[in-house]
Amino acid sequence: MGDHSWLGFAKCSPALPFINREVSREQQRKMANVCASCPVMANCLSLANRQQHLEGFWAGRSRGQQVVEVGRR
C-alpha cells in the first residue's frame, strides 16, 4: 500500500473533509486555497494519480469537475 505518513502534514488533515464528495465552486475555491500552501501537495497529487481517483478533491483540484483556479474569488 505504501507509506502514507505524510497525510499527517496535510493542511486538510485530520478530518480530510473534501476528498470523497462533490462540492460547490465556492467550496472548491476555498479548498484550492488550502492546498496552495500545503507542504505535501505533491504527495497528494502523486497518490491521487497512482490510485486513479476520478472524484473528490485532491492536490488543489476537483477530480471529475472543472478545475478551479487558486486565489480566484
C-alpha positions, 0 to 999 in steps of 0.5 A, a space after each residue: 500500500 505504501 507509506 502514507 505518513 505524510 497525510 499527517 502534514 496535510 493542511 486538510 488533515 485530520 478530518 480530510 473533509 473534501 476528498 470523497 464528495 462533490 462540492 460547490 465552486 465556492 467550496 472548491 475555491 476555498 479548498 484550492 486555497 488550502 492546498 496552495 500552501 500545503 507542504 505535501 501537495 505533491 504527495 497528494 497529487 502523486 497518490 491521487 494519480 497512482 490510485 486513479 481517483 476520478 472524484 473528490 478533491 485532491 492536490 488543489 483540484 476537483 477530480 471529475 469537475 472543472 478545475 478551479 483556479 487558486 486565489 480566484 474569488 
